[in-house]
Amino acid sequence: MTRRDILEVFHEPFADAFYFGPEGSAPARLQWPAGKIEQSGQMHCTYDHVLQSILEATKKPDKRVFIKDMAFYLIPPIHSSGIKPQSLQHLFVDPGDRNPTLLPTSILQKFQVVFLIRKPSSSVPSLYRCFIPPLSDQTGLHDLEPTEIGYRELRILLDYLYPAAAQAPSVSQGMTGSSDSPLLIDADDLLAHPDIVVGSLCAHLSIPYSPSMLRWGSPDDQAHAKSLFEKFAGWHDDALYSSGLNSKTAHNEGSSPISRQEEDSRWQLKYGEKAARMIRDLVDGCQKDYEYLRQFKLRL
């Protein structure tokens, strides 16, 4: 977002089709109050509408398109390759293609895909905060939907896009996003060494890197971020109230890993016993997929 001079940024564009549009398959829709979809202004948004807006942006000669999105927006909750959005049916020309996503393979191949993961014991409690006060007063949601945690869908997407790497992960470990291996970033590495990780990402994407990309405290940067995050009230408050990405290496050095028992105790103290049990179940349910994905992480 700090390189608006060369990048056209889309922040979770497929969320509109997934949550609000006529082709949406979000389980969370079932718990929403009456009128929420109509009030969104996106009740007619299809996957084709979103795709066309992205493709239109790619026509700008002086800018590249950068998209941040969720794999579970593009992979149906039941994980069936037979489900395709009506608006894009005409683009699925190969009936034998086991494409698990809602986008045609010909479209997926136009993108350079970068995967970002975070350990479940950090991501799940952080996500849970958005479903309890005070953040739930902004998000309007009160029940965490397990299918929207996303590790399994991320794994499915990686395996489909990089079949050679999926068959021999040990060969692909630490590689930097060649045609046969994914580029995957672990959030712990990003937080510990933001300059190295972002610099490596920029090199892979042929984007000029500058340390200024790790700072967004200017009024223009803040206003731009607020406009992109507006439809996700409560979800990105930590980012909105920050002004940059600082290394947390010094904070982490010398600290011993937190035990499972200590994690449970912290969650019980913060969220209560029932919520802590739910968080533990969700964390355990994601762990195998996380460990699988982590095999491919960028080696520093």
Backbone hydrogen bonds in HBPLUS format (Angstrom, degrees):
<---DONOR---> <-ACCEPTOR-->    atom                        ^
c    i                          cat <-CA-CA->   ^        H-A-AA   ^      H-
h    n   atom  resd res      DA  || num        DHA   H-A  angle D-A-AA Bond
n    s   type  num  typ     dist DA aas  dist angle  dist       angle   num
A0006-ILE N   A0003-ARG O   3.10 MM   3  5.78 154.0  2.17 115.8 121.6     1
A0007-LEU N   A0003-ARG O   2.87 MM   4  5.84 138.3  2.04 151.4 164.4     2
A0064-ARG N   A0006-ILE O   2.91 MM  58  6.32 160.4  1.95 151.3 151.4     3
A0008-GLU N   A0064-ARG O   2.70 MM  56  6.00 158.6  1.74 160.3 165.8     4
A0066-PHE N   A0008-GLU O   2.91 MM  58  5.98 165.5  1.93 144.1 146.5     5
A0010-PHE N   A0066-PHE O   2.87 MM  56  6.27 155.6  1.93 157.9 163.1     6
A0068-LYS N   A0010-PHE O   3.00 MM  58  6.39 163.3  2.03 170.0 175.3     7
A0012-GLU N   A0068-LYS O   2.58 MM  56  5.50 153.6  1.65 165.5 175.1     8
A0015-ALA N   A0012-GLU O   3.21 MM   3  5.60 161.0  2.25 110.8 116.6     9
A0018-PHE N   A0014-PHE O   2.99 MM   4  6.15 162.0  2.03 149.8 155.6    10
A0019-TYR N   A0015-ALA O   2.85 MM   4  5.79 168.7  1.86 152.3 154.7    11
A0020-PHE N   A0016-ASP O   2.94 MM   4  5.40 148.1  2.04 132.2 142.5    12
A0021-GLY N   A0016-ASP O   3.10 MM   5  6.36 136.2  2.30 142.7 151.3    13
A0026-ALA N   A0018-PHE O   3.39 MM   8  5.83 151.6  2.48 156.4 148.3    14
A0024-GLY N   A0021-GLY O   3.10 MM   3  5.20 163.5  2.13 110.1 113.9    15
A0029-ARG N   A0026-ALA O   3.08 MM   3  5.72 158.8  2.13 117.2 122.8    16
A0030-LEU N   A0027-PRO O   3.09 MM   3  5.91 158.0  2.14 122.8 127.2    17
A0031-GLN N   A0028-ALA O   3.05 MM   3  5.65 154.8  2.11 117.5 124.1    18
A0032-TRP N   A0029-ARG O   3.30 MM   3  5.35 160.1  2.34 103.1 109.0    19
A0036-LYS N   A0033-PRO O   3.23 MM   3  5.93 164.2  2.26 140.7 140.8    20
A0039-GLN N   A0035-GLY O   2.88 MM   4  5.98 158.0  1.93 152.2 158.7    21
A0040-SER N   A0036-LYS O   3.13 MM   4  6.29 128.1  2.41 138.3 150.2    22
A0040-SER N   A0037-ILE O   3.18 MM   3  5.25 139.8  2.35  97.6 108.8    23
A0041-GLY N   A0038-GLU O   3.26 MM   3  5.85 152.8  2.34 112.2 118.5    24
A0045-CYS N   A0042-GLN O   3.00 MM   3  5.12 167.9  2.01 114.7 117.5    25
A0050-VAL N   A0046-THR O   3.24 MM   4  6.63 160.1  2.28 150.4 153.8    26
A0051-LEU N   A0047-TYR O   2.97 MM   4  6.15 165.9  1.99 147.4 151.9    27
A0052-GLN N   A0048-ASP O   2.84 MM   4  5.96 163.2  1.87 153.3 157.3    28
A0053-SER N   A0049-HIS O   3.17 MM   4  6.40 151.6  2.25 144.1 151.0    29
A0054-ILE N   A0050-VAL O   3.14 MM   4  6.47 150.6  2.23 149.1 157.0    30
A0055-LEU N   A0051-LEU O   2.89 MM   4  6.17 168.0  1.91 157.8 160.9    31
A0056-GLU N   A0052-GLN O   2.89 MM   4  5.94 148.9  1.99 142.5 150.8    32
A0057-ALA N   A0053-SER O   3.25 MM   4  6.38 148.2  2.36 132.9 140.2    33
A0057-ALA N   A0054-ILE O   3.06 MM   3  5.18 118.8  2.45  96.9 111.8    34
A0058-THR N   A0054-ILE O   3.18 MM   4  6.57 137.1  2.38 143.1 154.9    35
A0058-THR N   A0055-LEU O   3.22 MM   3  5.14 129.4  2.49  91.2 104.2    36
A0059-LYS N   A0056-GLU O   3.16 MM   3  5.61 160.9  2.19 110.0 115.9    37
A0060-LYS N   A0057-ALA O   3.26 MM   3  5.91 171.5  2.27 118.0 120.6    38
A0063-LYS N   A0060-LYS O   3.42 MM   3  5.68 170.1  2.43 111.1 113.9    39
A0073-TYR N   A0070-MET O   3.15 MM   3  5.58 154.9  2.22 108.6 116.1    40
A0074-LEU N   A0071-ALA O   2.94 MM   3  5.43 148.1  2.04 111.9 121.3    41
A0102-LEU N   A0074-LEU O   2.68 MM  28  5.16 130.7  1.92 141.6 154.9    42
A0079-HIS N   A0076-PRO O   2.81 MM   3  5.20 162.3  1.84 120.5 126.1    43
A0088-LEU N   A0085-PRO O   3.04 MM   3  5.58 154.8  2.10 114.8 122.3    44
A0089-GLN N   A0086-GLN O   3.31 MM   3  5.19 166.8  2.33 104.0 107.9    45
A0091-LEU N   A0088-LEU O   2.94 MM   3  5.61 162.7  1.97 123.6 129.2    46
A0092-PHE N   A0089-GLN O   3.17 MM   3  5.61 159.6  2.21 114.0 119.9    47
A0097-ASP N   A0094-ASP O   3.10 MM   3  5.48 167.3  2.12 116.0 120.0    48
A0107-ILE N   A0104-PRO O   2.98 MM   3  5.35 136.8  2.17 106.9 118.6    49
A0108-LEU N   A0104-PRO O   3.04 MM   4  6.43 163.4  2.07 155.1 159.9    50
A0109-GLN N   A0105-THR O   2.99 MM   4  6.09 154.9  2.05 154.0 159.0    51
A0110-LYS N   A0107-ILE O   2.97 MM   3  5.41 160.3  2.01 113.9 120.5    52
A0111-PHE N   A0108-LEU O   3.18 MM   3  5.78 164.6  2.20 116.7 121.3    53
A0115-PHE N   A0183-LEU O   2.91 MM  68  6.28 169.0  1.92 157.5 160.0    54
A0185-ILE N   A0115-PHE O   2.72 MM  70  6.11 164.3  1.74 158.8 160.7    55
A0117-ILE N   A0185-ILE O   2.97 MM  68  6.39 160.5  2.01 163.6 169.2    56
A0187-ALA N   A0117-ILE O   2.75 MM  70  5.91 159.7  1.79 162.6 169.6    57
A0122-SER N   A0119-LYS O   2.90 MM   3  5.62 159.7  1.94 123.3 130.2    58
A0123-SER N   A0119-LYS O   3.03 MM   4  6.24 164.4  2.05 149.5 154.5    59
A0124-VAL N   A0120-PRO O   2.97 MM   4  5.51 164.8  1.99 140.5 145.5    60
A0126-SER N   A0122-SER O   3.39 MM   4  6.37 154.1  2.46 138.8 146.2    61
A0127-LEU N   A0123-SER O   2.87 MM   4  6.06 154.2  1.94 149.7 156.9    62
A0128-TYR N   A0124-VAL O   2.86 MM   4  6.08 156.7  1.92 153.9 160.9    63
A0129-ARG N   A0125-PRO O   3.27 MM   4  6.51 141.5  2.42 142.4 149.8    64
A0130-CYS N   A0127-LEU O   3.01 MM   3  5.70 150.8  2.09 117.7 125.2    65
A0131-PHE N   A0128-TYR O   2.93 MM   3  5.50 166.0  1.95 121.6 125.7    66
A0132-ILE N   A0129-ARG O   3.41 MM   3  5.56 170.7  2.42 109.0 109.6    67
A0136-SER N   A0132-ILE O   3.02 MM   4  4.89 157.5  2.07 114.4 117.2    68
A0137-ASP N   A0134-PRO O   3.10 MM   3  5.59 146.5  2.22 109.1 118.6    69
A0138-GLN N   A0135-LEU O   2.87 MM   3  5.39 146.7  1.99 111.7 121.4    70
A0139-THR N   A0135-LEU O   2.95 MM   4  6.30 164.6  1.98 154.2 158.9    71
A0140-GLY N   A0136-SER O   2.82 MM   4  5.28 149.7  1.92 130.2 138.1    72
A0148-GLU N   A0145-GLU O   2.95 MM   3  5.64 164.5  1.97 125.0 130.1    73
A0149-ILE N   A0146-PRO O   3.29 MM   3  5.73 156.6  2.35 119.5 117.7    74
A0154-LEU N   A0150-GLY O   3.04 MM   4  6.14 151.6  2.12 145.4 153.1    75
A0155-ARG N   A0151-TYR O   2.97 MM   4  6.24 154.7  2.04 149.7 156.4    76
A0156-ILE N   A0152-ARG O   2.93 MM   4  6.21 157.0  1.98 149.0 155.4    77
A0157-LEU N   A0153-GLU O   2.96 MM   4  6.14 158.2  2.01 145.1 150.7    78
A0158-LEU N   A0154-LEU O   2.96 MM   4  6.18 163.4  1.99 148.2 152.7    79
A0159-ASP N   A0155-ARG O   2.94 MM   4  6.12 168.5  1.95 153.7 156.8    80
A0160-TYR N   A0156-ILE O   3.05 MM   4  6.21 147.8  2.15 142.4 150.9    81
A0161-LEU N   A0157-LEU O   2.97 MM   4  6.15 167.3  1.98 156.9 159.9    82
A0162-TYR N   A0158-LEU O   2.86 MM   4  5.80 150.7  1.94 152.2 159.9    83
A0166-ALA N   A0162-TYR O   3.04 MM   4  6.32 154.8  2.10 151.9 159.9    84
A0167-GLN N   A0163-PRO O   3.04 MM   4  6.23 143.7  2.17 144.0 152.3    85
A0168-ALA N   A0164-ALA O   3.18 MM   4  6.40 137.3  2.38 139.1 149.9    86
A0171-VAL N   A0168-ALA O   3.05 MM   3  5.64 142.1  2.19 116.0 125.4    87
A0172-SER N   A0169-PRO O   3.11 MM   3  5.14 126.7  2.40  96.9 110.6    88
A0175-MET N   A0172-SER O   3.14 MM   3  5.68 164.5  2.17 138.5 137.4    89
A0181-SER N   A0178-SER O   3.25 MM   3  5.13 149.8  2.35  98.0 106.5    90
A0298-LEU N   A0184-LEU O   2.73 MM 114  5.77 145.0  1.85 173.0 170.0    91
A0189-ASP N   A0186-ASP O   2.93 MM   3  5.43 124.9  2.24 111.0 124.4    92
A0190-LEU N   A0186-ASP O   3.08 MM   4  6.46 154.6  2.15 148.5 156.5    93
A0191-LEU N   A0187-ALA O   2.90 MM   4  6.10 157.0  1.96 150.9 155.7    94
A0192-ALA N   A0188-ASP O   3.00 MM   4  6.11 147.0  2.11 139.1 148.3    95
A0193-HIS N   A0189-ASP O   2.80 MM   4  5.78 159.5  1.84 151.1 156.2    96
A0248-LYS N   A0191-LEU O   2.85 MM  57  5.78 147.7  1.95 135.1 144.2    97
A0197-VAL N   A0193-HIS O   3.00 MM   4  6.15 175.2  2.00 167.3 168.8    98
A0198-VAL N   A0194-PRO O   2.91 MM   4  5.78 163.8  1.94 145.0 150.4    99
A0199-GLY N   A0195-ASP O   2.96 MM   4  5.74 146.4  2.08 130.6 141.0   100
A0200-SER N   A0196-ILE O   2.90 MM   4  6.06 151.6  1.98 142.9 150.3   101
A0201-LEU N   A0197-VAL O   2.91 MM   4  6.18 157.2  1.96 149.4 156.0   102
A0202-CYS N   A0198-VAL O   2.88 MM   4  6.07 163.3  1.91 150.3 154.6   103
A0203-ALA N   A0199-GLY O   3.00 MM   4  6.20 154.5  2.06 143.3 150.4   104
A0204-HIS N   A0200-SER O   3.01 MM   4  6.25 155.8  2.07 146.8 152.8   105
A0205-LEU N   A0201-LEU O   2.99 MM   4  6.25 150.5  2.08 148.9 157.2   106
A0206-SER N   A0202-CYS O   2.82 MM   4  5.75 104.9  2.39 139.1 156.6   107
A0207-ILE N   A0202-CYS O   2.81 MM   5  4.71 169.1  1.82 139.5 142.6   108
A0206-SER N   A0203-ALA O   3.29 MM   3  4.98 157.1  2.35  95.2 101.8   109
A0213-MET N   A0210-SER O   2.91 MM   3  5.72 168.4  1.93 126.5 130.4   110
A0214-LEU N   A0211-PRO O   3.04 MM   3  5.75 167.3  2.05 120.2 124.3   111
A0215-ARG N   A0212-SER O   3.12 MM   3  5.37 158.3  2.17 114.2 114.8   112
A0245-LEU N   A0214-LEU O   2.88 MM  31  5.30 153.1  1.95 148.8 152.5   113
A0216-TRP N   A0243-SER O   2.91 MM  27  5.01 165.4  1.93 121.3 126.2   114
A0222-GLN N   A0218-SER O   2.98 MM   4  6.24 165.4  2.00 160.5 164.7   115
A0223-ALA N   A0219-PRO O   2.93 MM   4  6.05 160.2  1.97 147.4 152.8   116
A0224-HIS N   A0220-ASP O   2.97 MM   4  6.12 155.9  2.03 146.1 152.9   117
A0225-ALA N   A0221-ASP O   2.97 MM   4  6.18 165.6  1.99 152.7 156.1   118
A0226-LYS N   A0222-GLN O   2.97 MM   4  6.12 160.1  2.01 147.2 153.0   119
A0227-SER N   A0223-ALA O   3.05 MM   4  6.25 148.9  2.15 142.4 150.0   120
A0228-LEU N   A0224-HIS O   3.15 MM   4  6.47 149.6  2.25 146.9 154.6   121
A0229-PHE N   A0225-ALA O   2.92 MM   4  6.10 152.5  1.99 153.2 161.2   122
A0232-PHE N   A0229-PHE O   2.83 MM   3  5.28 157.1  1.88 118.5 126.2   123
A0235-TRP N   A0232-PHE O   3.03 MM   3  5.60 160.4  2.07 135.4 141.5   124
A0240-LEU N   A0236-HIS O   2.92 MM   4  6.16 162.1  1.95 156.5 162.4   125
A0241-TYR N   A0237-ASP O   2.94 MM   4  6.06 151.0  2.02 153.6 159.1   126
A0242-SER N   A0239-ALA O   3.16 MM   3  5.19 162.7  2.19 106.6 109.8   127
A0252-ASN N   A0248-LYS O   3.13 MM   4  6.40 144.3  2.26 146.0 155.9   128
A0252-ASN N   A0249-THR O   2.99 MM   3  5.15 122.6  2.33  98.6 113.6   129
A0253-GLU N   A0249-THR O   2.83 MM   4  5.94 144.2  1.96 159.2 169.4   130
A0255-SER N   A0252-ASN O   3.13 MM   3  5.60 164.7  2.15 133.0 135.3   131
A0263-GLU N   A0259-SER O   2.95 MM   4  6.26 155.5  2.01 151.1 158.0   132
A0264-ASP N   A0260-ARG O   3.01 MM   4  6.30 165.8  2.03 152.9 155.8   133
A0265-SER N   A0261-GLN O   2.98 MM   4  6.20 156.3  2.03 145.4 152.1   134
A0266-ARG N   A0262-GLU O   2.95 MM   4  6.15 157.7  2.00 149.0 154.5   135
A0267-TRP N   A0263-GLU O   2.98 MM   4  6.26 160.8  2.02 155.2 160.3   136
A0268-GLN N   A0264-ASP O   2.91 MM   4  6.10 156.4  1.96 149.5 156.2   137
A0269-LEU N   A0265-SER O   3.02 MM   4  6.17 160.1  2.06 146.3 151.5   138
A0270-LYS N   A0266-ARG O   3.00 MM   4  6.15 152.8  2.07 145.5 152.9   139
A0271-TYR N   A0267-TRP O   2.74 MM   4  5.59 163.8  1.76 150.7 155.6   140
A0272-GLY N   A0268-GLN O   2.87 MM   4  4.44 140.9  2.02 117.5 125.8   141
A0276-ALA N   A0272-GLY O   2.96 MM   4  6.05 153.6  2.03 148.6 156.9   142
A0277-ARG N   A0273-GLU O   3.04 MM   4  6.30 151.9  2.12 148.2 154.4   143
A0278-MET N   A0274-LYS O   3.14 MM   4  6.46 157.0  2.19 146.3 152.5   144
A0279-ILE N   A0275-ALA O   2.86 MM   4  6.12 163.4  1.89 155.1 159.4   145
A0280-ARG N   A0276-ALA O   2.95 MM   4  6.13 159.5  1.99 145.5 151.1   146
A0281-ASP N   A0277-ARG O   2.98 MM   4  6.23 160.5  2.02 149.0 153.8   147
A0282-LEU N   A0278-MET O   2.99 MM   4  6.25 158.9  2.03 152.3 157.9   148
A0283-VAL N   A0279-ILE O   2.85 MM   4  6.05 160.2  1.89 153.8 159.6   149
A0284-ASP N   A0280-ARG O   2.91 MM   4  6.07 169.2  1.92 154.7 157.5   150
A0285-GLY N   A0281-ASP O   2.95 MM   4  6.06 146.2  2.07 138.7 148.4   151
A0286-CYS N   A0282-LEU O   3.17 MM   4  6.38 128.7  2.44 139.1 150.5   152
A0286-CYS N   A0283-VAL O   3.14 MM   3  5.31 141.4  2.29 101.2 111.9   153
A0287-GLN N   A0283-VAL O   3.13 MM   4  6.18 130.0  2.39 145.3 158.7   154
A0290-TYR N   A0286-CYS O   2.97 MM   4  6.16 159.2  2.02 158.3 165.1   155
A0291-GLU N   A0287-GLN O   2.86 MM   4  6.10 165.0  1.89 157.0 160.2   156
A0292-TYR N   A0288-LYS O   2.96 MM   4  6.13 153.8  2.03 144.3 151.8   157
A0293-LEU N   A0289-ASP O   2.94 MM   4  6.16 167.2  1.95 151.3 154.2   158
A0294-ARG N   A0290-TYR O   2.85 MM   4  5.98 154.8  1.91 151.2 159.0   159
A0295-GLN N   A0292-TYR O   3.22 MM   3  5.64 150.8  2.31 106.8 114.8   160
A0296-PHE N   A0293-LEU O   3.01 MM   3  5.87 158.6  2.05 125.4 129.8   161
A0297-LYS N   A0294-ARG O   3.16 MM   3  5.21 169.9  2.17 110.5 113.1   162
